[in-house]
Amino acid sequence: MTDELIRNDAVAPAPVAAVTVKARRRIAIQREIVVLLAMLVFNLLFTQHFWSLQTFNVNLTQVVTIVIVGIGMTLVVATGGIDLSVGASMAISGAIAPMIFMHLAGPWGIALAFVVPVLAAALCGVFNGWLVTRLAVQPIVATLVLFIAGRGIAQVITDGSLQAFDMPAFQWIALGKVGGVPFQVLLMFVLVAVFAWIVRKTLFGQFLLVTGGNERAAYLCGIPTARVKMLAYILCAALAGLAGLISISVNSSSDANVVGLGVELDAIAAVAVGGTSLMGGKAYIGGTLIGALIIQLLRYTLLAHGIPDAAALVVKAAIIIAAVYVQRRQR
């Protein structure tokens, strides 16, 4: 009888811990939803023309690349890392794509212009993951290498020139519509749903969170922490490459100096505001979407009320500080 009671006591905390984690996730997401709804109400009452469908589409399309990059950043941050090279991965991807479809006509040229740049960006993730997992370089230092050199690689590929193009078949990824809804917005929501499912329902997602929570303990339990981290960096870079294709499609041009410039800061801000701990062990993909929408809506609100974009950067920095402070209080 005593042994049975001991066994029951040993098992009991597990479901309690699971319930606690789920409750914390709900609280975090609910808090961000409240902030987003408050901003929407404010704009509906005090911002002119906010009711228009055009304003709605502009805000959604401008947040797409941040969300896509933010999804990958969430995976990396969940492992306890960071990726400062996502902007460079976007630039490399955006530099390669026009070179393919402008010199290789037909469906094959379009298909390769989607596949090859994303694979090239994924190789950047392999390099980052190799530095982090094999050479034990701190993630912020490891990804700083491509943050500095990656954009230079993109400039060398294009010989520093602007690539302008008019290729509707390729640009459909950004300019096409399905039932009146921009395809890039639908793609964004699909990616959010897929990766939210991966994080919450797959073995890789569980390994990801355990690795970020306590890498040493995860390794001793037999979890392949190096491979988990490597895959996180590869997915992050590949998603950045996809975002680069959308970016150049919107602008009908590719400029290695501009594509993806500053996106790493927006992605990190979206992740932090979305409730994912920058210390690792958590990954809220839906929260990243909400965080990106909050940042985009805040920027739109400031610009709509005559506040310069430079001030928006200061406010964005303040939001990151506030998000990190809330996370530390929760811990």
N, C-alpha and C positions, 0 to 999 in steps of 0.2 A: 504493500500500500504506500509506504514511504517513497520507494523507488518510483512508483507511478506519479506521485505528486511532484517529485523532482523533475521527472521528464516533462510533465505538463508545464511546470514553471519555466523550463529551459526553452520550450517551444513558443510559449505565449508572447514574448516580446516581438517576434518577427512580424506577425500581422499588425501589431500596434505600430511598429516602425513604418511599415508600408502605408498604413493609413495616415500617419503623420506626414510622410513625404508627399502623398497625394494632396493632403490638406494645404501644405505649404505651397505646392504648385498652383492650386486653385486660388489661394490668397494672392500670390504674385501676379497671376494673369488677371485676376479681377481688379487689382489695383491699377494695372496699366490700362485696362478697358475703361475704368472710371475716368482716368486722365484723358484718354482719347475722346470719350463721349463729351467730357466737359469742354474740350477744345472745339469739337464739332458744334456744340450748342453756342459757344461764344461766337464762332464765325457765322453761324446761321443768323445770329441776332445783330452782329455789329460789322460784318464784312460784306461789302457790296458784291453782288453777282456771285456769291458763294453757292447759291442755289442752282446755278446753271450746270448742265450736263458737261459742258466744256471744261469747267473748273474741276469737276469730279474726275474726268478723264486725264487732265493734265497732272493732277496730284498722283493718281494711280500710276501713270506711265513713268513719271519721274522717279518713283520709288522702286520700280521693278529691279533695276540693276543693283541697288543697295540691298534689297531683300535677298536676291540670288547670291550675291557675295556674302551677305550676312549669314545665310544658311551654312555655307562652308566654314565661315569664321566661328559659328556656334559649335561646330564639330571639333575644331581645333582647340577652342577655348575650353571645351568640356574635358579635354585631356590635360588641361593645365598649361597649354601653350598659347601662342599668338602667331599670327601671320601678317607681317607688314608688307609682304610682296604681292598682295592680290592686285594692286593697281598695275604693277609691272606685268603680271600675268595677263591682265586685260589688254595692255598695250601690245604685248607679243602676239596674242591671239588676233587682235584687231589689225596688226600689221601683216600677218600671214594670209588672212582670208582674201583680201582684194588681189593679192599677187597670184592667187590660184584661179579665181573665177574670171579675172581679166586676161589671163593667158591660156586658160583651158575652157573652151566654150562647151555648151551643152549641159545636160543633167549631171554628168560626171564631175564637171567643174564645180557646179553648185554643191553637190554632195560632199566632195572633198573639201570645199571651202568651209563646211560645217564641221567635218570630222577632224581634219588635220590640225587646225588651230587649237581645238579643245585638247587634242592629244599633246600638242606642244606645251600648252599650259599645264597639263597634268605632269609632264616631265619636270616642270619647275617645282611642282609639289614633291616629286620623287627626290629632287635635289635637296629641298628643305627638310624632308623627312629623313634623308640620309645623314645630313648634318646633325639633326636632333637625336636620332636613335643610334647611329653608329659612332659618331664622333663626340656625342654627349655635349654638343654645343647648346648653350641656352637658346630657347626658341626666338627670343627677341633679337639676339645677335645673329643667329642662323638665317632668319628671314630678312634681316637688314642687308645681307649680301645681295640678294636679288632686288630688294627695294632700291638699292643704289645702281646695280649693274643691269637689272632687267630692262629698264626703260632705255638704257644705252644699247642693249642688244636689239630692241625693236627699232631704234633709230638707225643702227647699222644695216638691219634687214631692208629697210625702206630707203637707205641712203639719205636719211633726214628729210625726205620730201613728203608733201601731202599727197595722199592717194584719194582723188575724187572719183566717184562712180555713180552710175544709175543702173541698178540691177534689181528690178522688182522681184524676181524669183528668190533672190537671196534676202532682200530687205523685207520680205513678207513676215519674217520672224518678229520684226518690230512694228511694221506698218500694216500688216494684214489684220483682218477682223473676222471673227466668227460670231454670227448672229448679232452684229453690231458692237461686240466687245473686242477690244484690241487683243490680238493673239498673245502678245507678250504678257499681258495681265493674266490671262488664263494659264499660260505657262508658269508664271510665278506662283499662282495658287496651287497648281498641280505639284510643283516642286516642294512647296511648303507641306502639303499633305503627305507626299511620299516620304520625305525625310523625317517628318514628325512620327510617322508610322515606324520607320527604321529605328529611330532612337528609342521609342517606347515599347516596340513589340519584337524586335529581332535580337539575336545573340550579340551581334556587333554593337548594337546600341547599349546593351547592358555592359559589355566589356569596355565601351567608351567611357561610361560614367564611373565604373569601378576604377579604371586606370587613372582618371582625373582625380578621383576621391582619395586614393592611396595607392600610388603606383607600385611601391615596394610590396605591399600586402597582396596586390593583384598578381604580381609576378610570382610570389611564393605560392599562390593558389593555382598556378599553372596557366594563367591568362597570358597570351602572347602580346604583351604590352607594346613591344617594339613594332609589331605588325599593325596593331590597332592604331598607333600614333601615325605610322607611315600612311595608312589608308586615309586617315583623317586629313592629312596634309595634301594628299593626292586629290581627294574629293574637293577640298577647298580650292585648290588651284584650278581644277577642271571647271568648277562652277564659275570661277572668276573668268576663265576663258570664254564660257558661254555668255556671261554678262558683257564681255568685250565685243562679241559679235552683235549683240543687241545695240550696244552703244554706237558702233560705227554705222549700223543700219539706220538708226534714227537720224544721224547727221549726214548720211550719204557721203561720208568721207572718213579717212583714217589718218590721224595725226598722232604719231607716237609720243609727242610732247604733251598731248592733252588727254588721250583716252585713259580712263581710270585714274586720273589725277585726284588724289585726296580721298579716293573711295575707301581706303583702308580705315580711315578715321571715322567715316560715316558708318561702316560696317561694325566696327568695334563699339561705337556709340549705340547702334541699334541692338547689339547683343547685350550690352550692359543695361540699357533702359528696359529691354525685354525680360530682365530677371535672371539671365544666365550668369552665374557667379564667375568672375574673372579669375578666381582661384582654382577653378576646375571642379569636376564632379557633378555638374548640372548642365542640362541642355534643353532649353525651351524654344523649340523652333517656332511655334505659334507666337511666343513672346517676342521673338526677333521680328516677326512680321508686324506686330503691334508697335514695337519700339521704333521701327523704321517709319511707320505711318505717323507716329507722334512727332518724330524729328522733322519729317517732310511737312507736316501740317503746321508745325511751329514756324518753320522757315517761311512757308507761304503766308502765314498770318502776319509775321513781322514785315515782310515785303509789301503785303497788301495795305498795311497801315503806315507805309512810308519810312520804315526803319531800314537802314542800309544792310546789305548782306554781310558786311564785316561785323556788325553787331550780332547777327545771327550766329556767327562762329563763336563769339563769346558766350552767348546763351547756350549753345550746344555743349561747350566745355563745362559750363555750370551744371547742365543736366547730367553729364557723365559723372561729375563729382558727387552729385546728389544720389545717383543710382548706386555708386560704389559705397557711399556712406550708409544707405539703407541696407545693402547687402551685409556690410560689416555688423550692423546692429542686429540683423537676423541671425548671423553666425554666433 
